[in-house]
Amino acid sequence: MTCRYFYDLPVYRLRRDEYYAAQDEYIEQTLFRPGTPDEPELRQRENSNPRSNDTFRDHLVRVYGGCWEFNEIIGYIRLHFLGSQVRGDYFAVAKKRIVKTRRKTLKYITWKLAPEVDIEPPHGTTEVLTAVQQYIHDCKIELPKRFIDTSNFDKLSPHINWETLFRDNL
């Protein structure tokens, strides 16, 4: 029995808002050096000319890691059907400790991140979609300190004929 993949879910090191909050804190610490004698002067310079640090801020954003959307991905869950089950292969960065980095190589981790979910007969669109959503929920439990981005999946899933997709994979 072969499986055909139907969707890749990105797995992030942390949520978008957490990433940008940490980036803002990094920029604040670097620009104004809080707690030092230079802080009042640096803040005064920024207040008198708000655009004075724009170039430096852009540089700090790049140094910190750039945009969250693609640079903080640390893995993917490849969803597929195997018989009457939903499963997901997991690929993740090849590191023991995952930190902010721009150099990463994804490696195959496991053929089944969470226990498979059986699709209940009659295998209609509702039953298939419910099983897929249950599997994604179970994956989130397996990766509690990570963020699985389902936003695009959630937008697309109501428009997919899940029954046909499932039957085409049998």
N, C-alpha and C positions, 0 to 999 in steps of 0.2 A: 504494500500500500504506500503510495507516495503522497506527499503533501505539497500543496501549492500555497504560497504565502499571499495574503490579501491586504495586509496593512502593517506598516512599521510605526511603532509608537516611540517617540524620543523620551529618554530618561535624562533628567537634569540633576546636577549636583545639588541645587537648591532652587527655590521658587524665584520667579522674576523679581518680586518686590524685595526679597531678602538680598538678592544680588545687587540691585541698584542702591539699596540702603548702604550696603558695605562699600560700594564704589564711591558713593557720596561722602561717606566717612573718611575714606582714604584720601580723596581730593581735599577735603576740609583739613585733615591733619597735615597734608603736604603743603598746602597753600599758606595756612595761617599759623602752623606750629603752636597749637594751643598750649598754654601754660608756660610759654617762654617770654622773655622780655620783648621779643620782636612782634608778638601777636597784635598788640594795639596798633602799631604802625602799619602792619600788613593789612589789617582790617580797614584802617582809615584810608589807605591807598585804594583799596577795592571800593569803598563807599564813595570816594570822590571821583573815581573813574571806573564805573562798573564793567567796562569792556577791557580793562587793562590786563586781565588774566585769561582772556578767551583762548589765546593760543596755547598757553600753559595748561589750561583745563582740558583742551582737546588732546594734548600730549598725554596727560595723566589718564584720561579715559582709555587711550590706546595701550598705555603701559599696564593699566589695571586688567585689561582683557577685552575691551571693546563691548560690543552689544551682547546681550544675554542669549538671544534667540539661537545662535549657532555655536557660540564659543563655550557655552556651559553644558553642552550635551556630553554625557559620560557613557551613554549606552543606548541601545534600541531593543525593543521587544518586537519580534517579527511574528505577527499573528497568522495562524493557519488552521485549517481543518484537517483532522486525521480521523478518517471514518466518520463517526457521529460525535466527535469531540472537538472542542476548541482548545488549542494549545498555543504556546508562544515561546520561541527560541529567544534566548537572551544573549546579547553581545554587549560587552562593557569594556571600559578602559583596562589596560593591562597593568594595573598598579594595585598594591595592597592598600595604600592610603590615598584617598582621592581628595586632591586639593585643587585650587584654581591653577590652571595650566593651559598653555596654548599648544603644547606638544603632546599629542595623545595618539595611541594606536588602539583600536577596538579589537577585542578578541572574543571568540566564541566561549561562552561561559557554561550554558546548559541548554539542553533540548527542551526543557520544560521548567519555566520559572515558578509557576504555581501549579497545583494539581489541576489536571485537565477537567473541563466541564462538559458533561454530556448534554447534547441537544435533544430535548424531549420530542417524541413524535407529536404531531404530524410533520415536523420539520418545516413549518411555515415561517414567513418573515419574522413574525413576533417571537417565536420560539428561538430562532437562530440569533436574532439580535439580543434577546434576553441572555442567552448563554454567553455571547461575546462580551456583553457588558459585565456579567458576573465574573468572567475570567479576568477582565481588566481590573475590576474591584479587588479580586484576590491577589493580583500582581502588586497592587498598591500596598496591600498588607505585607507582602513578602519584602518590599523595599520601603520600610517606614521612614527612613531619613532621606529619601530621594523624592523628586517630583516627576511624576509621569504626566506628560502633557497630552491630554485627550481633547484639547479644544478643537482641533481640526476634525478629529474623528467624530466628535459630538455634532459638529455642523453638518458633516456628510452623511452620517448613519441613517437619518430619517429618509434620505433620498435614494438609498440603495435597496435593490430588490434582494434581500438576504436569502430568501428561499432559492432563487435562481443561482446566486453565488455559491451557496452551499451545495446544491445539486450538481453544479458544474465541477465541483471538486471531488465528487464521489468516484 
